[in-house]
Amino acid sequence: MKTLLFLCFACIAHSISFGQNFERIVIDEKDPQTGYYLAVKPRGPIEGVLVLFPGFGESAEQVLPETKLHNTAYTNNILTLVVPNGPRIYADDFVVNNINRNLKDS
């Protein structure tokens, strides 16, 4: 019984110590669909940037639960950004400008 309790405590402590929260950063309050991005900042100095994009019809908040890439990036001092681009399938001028705007802001 003690072993089981210890394992449960260890799992909870591990998830708390390695869990990271994302920050929602608003750039344009007039555009609730693409005027923001999510950032998972590493605990150390930033050594790189990982940019993730939601799929068609998906919000930025739906991306992080679907992948563990941001966890690996976090432990390797890589900033993760999730940039929503609205209902677009390809990178048109709006998407390219939106990505550049978010990268400059971060």
C-alpha positions, 0 to 999 in steps of 0.5 A: 500500500505504501508503494502504491501511495508513493508511486501516486505521489511521484506521478503527481509531483512529476506532472506538477514540476514539469508542467508548464502553462501557456500565455495568451498574448493579444496583439489586436483586440479587434481581431479575436480570431487571429489577433493573438498567439499562445506562448510556452516560454522555457524556464531558461534562456531562449535558444530557439523558436518552435511555431505551431499552427492550428488545423483548419477550423481549429483554435490555437488552444486546441493545439497544445493538448494534441501534441507533446512537442511543446514539452520537449521544446520547454525542456530544451529552452525552446520558445513555443508559439501557437499562431492562429491563422483563421480558416485558411488552408494555405499561407497567403499574404495575410498568414505570412504577415500574421506569422511575422507580426507574432514572431516580432512581438515575441 
